[in-house]
Amino acid sequence: MNDRFAAQVRQHLLNTADERPADGQLAAVVARVAATTQRLPLVARLTWMPGRIGPFPALTVRYGLVAAALLVAALVAVLVGGGTATRSTVFEGTWLSIDPLDGSHQTLVIGGGNTPTVHFEDDLATGGACDDDVSKVYTAEGTGEIAGNLLRATFPEGGGCISRRVPMVGFFYRYRSDSDVLLDHDGVTWSRAGRPVVEASADLSLLPTGDPRFSSTIHGISIQYPASWETAPASQPWTEGLIDFGSASADVIFDPARGGGLYVAFASQPYGDLSADEWRARGIEPLCPGGGGGGAYGEWGVGGAEAFLIRCPSTEQAVFILTERRGYLLRLVVDDEEPGLSDTYNWDWLRPMLETVELRPEEAFDGLGPALPSEPVASGALPAEPMASAALPAEPFASEPVATEPVLSEPGKAELPSAEPVASLPLPTPPSEAEALPAEPVATEPPLASSP
């Protein structure tokens, strides 16, 4: 050691000799050490014990205990916090499906309880509701009401993408416990999130069971109807005018206890020189004279074709079905003078019937036949006041005017299933002449297209 190094050491010792712990620093260290629990004797031995523990090598015992501890922790996590969360209803959770028309992915999020929140989303809407929007993600917020294995959803504000909201009516979802899926109003299958999403399909369990089927010999259509109802087949093609209970050109399915107070009438005709949209626009005028007081309330698939629900004061439920060369019109008429009747026979009641429709345009008869009378056949026509059905809420859509081309809504476009033909019930005795009411002539529009 030389003098220079010795001088540096002395200076270092002098500089550090004055350093002392801060006030309370030693006391804090002592307190923390005192509060630290000591390891269990066995654990302490495992960390240092060399050789063997009994007949087993010490290292093997240590690893075995670690593995056992991890296994116990995993089991506790599964049983306590890692298992499937308990649901308040079978509907609660996120459900996924594929749109059968455009292949887009649809999501349904259902909250808990018997009146859950319902969120609907289509990630690529192709209907008219989103034509003007850059984003095609269609969403709707609503609530549900659960009764057994059926959830009926209502969307008070409708649904849409960005700039427009359109009505959404008639939505329901039925739970299938055998496969843990939902089947909706269009027969589309919804799978729980995390499970494989199946292709859209129709299930006959959604449809009326045991009900008879009526097959028209004039209009090329077949439909199931309530077993207690009766039928009145058309006797001639439909060429013009409004179809109602007394029309010889309309097939009519009706409640025999009420006759013209509760019935479904339907007919079809070729477009002639008109396009499908022109034919539909022409057909609105007899249903909504003057073109006011209503609007279009939805777009669906019926029997493999596009279908449009129209609402206006004199006809609250009318469905236009458009095939390639032929148009169909179907009306539900409910006597609004009978209290509570329209609460039962509304759109929710009609839609399952539409799901049984088979369209057979190639079987339709378009011969000239007898000429339509200037007055409807007197077989129990409409009551003196226009009849209304209880379909859609008056707000917020009732004030929308009927345009030449009605506004169409987006969801629910799946093809609907059909059933095997069943013979219709015999033709009932017509009501008396005194109950007839002449149909209101349509003077402002030319007649609907006749057969070429």
Secondary structure, DSSP 8 states (H G I E B T S, - for coil): --HHHHHHHHHHHHHHHT----TTHHHHHHHHHHHS----HHHHHHHH--SEETTEEHHHHHHHHHHHHHHHHHHHIIIIIIS----SSTT-EEEEEE-TTT--EEEEEE-SSSS-EEEEEESS--SGGGTT-S---EEEEEEEEEETTEEEEE-TT-EESSS--B----EEEEEETTTTEEEETTS-EEEETTS--------GGGS-SS--EEE-SSSSEEEE--TT-EEE--SS---SS---TT-TTSEEEE-TTTGGGEEEEEEEEE-TTS-HHHHHHHHHHHHSGGG-S-EEEEEEEETTEEEEEEEETTEEEEEEEE-SSEEEEEEEEE-TTSTTHHHHSSHHHHHHHHTT-EE-GGG------S---SS---SS---SS------S-STTTTT----SS-----S---------------------GGG--------SS-------
